[in-house]
Amino acid sequence: MLKFFVNQKGIAPVILVIILSVVFAGAFGVVYQSRKEIKVRSDKTSEVTQLKDSPDPMSASTNTEAKTGQKFKLSSKPFEQKDSALPQFSFYPPDGWLKDKGTYTALFKDKISVGVAYLALAPSVNLAVVQRDLDSLEEVLAFVKTEVKKSSIDITSARKTKFNGTEGYLLEGKIKYGELSRKVLEEEIDKEIKNAQKKVIVSKDQIKKDIDEIVRKSDVKVIGYLFYKDGYIITVSGRALEEYWSQRNPQLKSSLDTFKFE
């Protein structure tokens, strides 16, 4: 299994986040709004959280970031791999993104809104290193394709390249995450409607129609570089919602393109 650098725990999960805002009719004609955050992870586990009745705190920053992209810049300080047991390399991650072991995650989330629901996903840059005894770069590519498939990532393009003096592959991929999560997501929504025990003003059919559209738009795209050095497979990649790819691809690739072996 490919493992993220430092923590070595395995492929980081993709999380599909749906915010479901439904108006319910209470006793004596009182009307209130129920807002739930439904998280479905790539291992099909889920979590539902009650949200306060307040505007979505990330809407303004998300919309501004999506439209302009002007806040994006690279860190002035590179990440440097200095463990003497591993190949030495460095790269510049996006400035201000939250670092959690081998993953840098944006502080903003891209959002797709449809009716009573929206999907939110933060772009990320991911670094992975795993030791494997293979004979060629082609064998490495075949191994990686098989391993990432287990995390529902399909490699759609692999182009051999010489990058910053090192031979490797430029990879592109896709995660059809909405379709993978549809069943779990629909079960959670049905449960929330049933638990409300009140008449839902927004029809169940309309909610499901909104979710169908969200699912259709929730593909995640991946771009990255693959290398094999001193017996270690090294990948540095970026991912974001396909709906925002025209903005996020140049941003992510500007970070990936700074990767180099020392």
Phi, psi and omega in degrees: 000134174297140183234142178289140181302138178088298186276337174054038182256354179117178182300127180293139183287143168275139180239122175269121181248120176247128173260118182254114179247109184235136178270128178247148176263120180265189179295150177059028175078007178290133181243134176218171184244135176252125180240121181237141173258120180250116179254127175241119182270168183293342175271011177072009170282158183219163181212136179241130181234133175284129179258151177291153179281078180216160180301151179298117187294340183260359186301310186296311181294323179296313182295318179296314181298318182294322184282322188253318185067009186288341182281346185284131171204164179273153178297148177281348181241125182283157165279131181236125177273112185243004177295120185294343180279349183241162174302144181271129178205170178210161170198162180260112178284167175299141183292131174082355180288146184286126180263126175229094183057249185267013185232135172251122185242134179299149178279346175258162177235134173285143189229137172243119182252133175217112176058240185269004184228155168215155179252138180230130179214129179274132173299156180210157171243131188234134181243131180222142178223129177217141180274133181203135180268100181230161188264341184205165178295329178294321176295322178298315179299315180298319179296314181296317179303318180293318183291315183289336176301328179294337176258020176066025175260121176261123174283115183264342181206137177220112183241122180292138183211160170252113189241122182047042175087359182238133179286138179194199178234140168265118185250147169230145182209177181213144173240114178275069192290326179300314181294322180295331186259356189306311186298311180297319181297314181295323178296319179293320180293316177302320180295318181295320179294318180294319181293338181295328178055032176219165180289125178275120182292318174281126186293152178299322179297320180293319178300314181294326177296318178297317179296321177303318181290320176301313180300318181298327185264006190259023173295142177249132178259151182228139173224143181188173177246143179238129179228160174224115185218127176054037178083009180241132172274127183234126175234140171232124189218163176229150179219150179195165177299139179299326180300335183250012189297326181298330176271319188280327182304310178298325180293311180297315184293331177297328175283312181302323184289353177270356181294135176204150174275142182274000000 
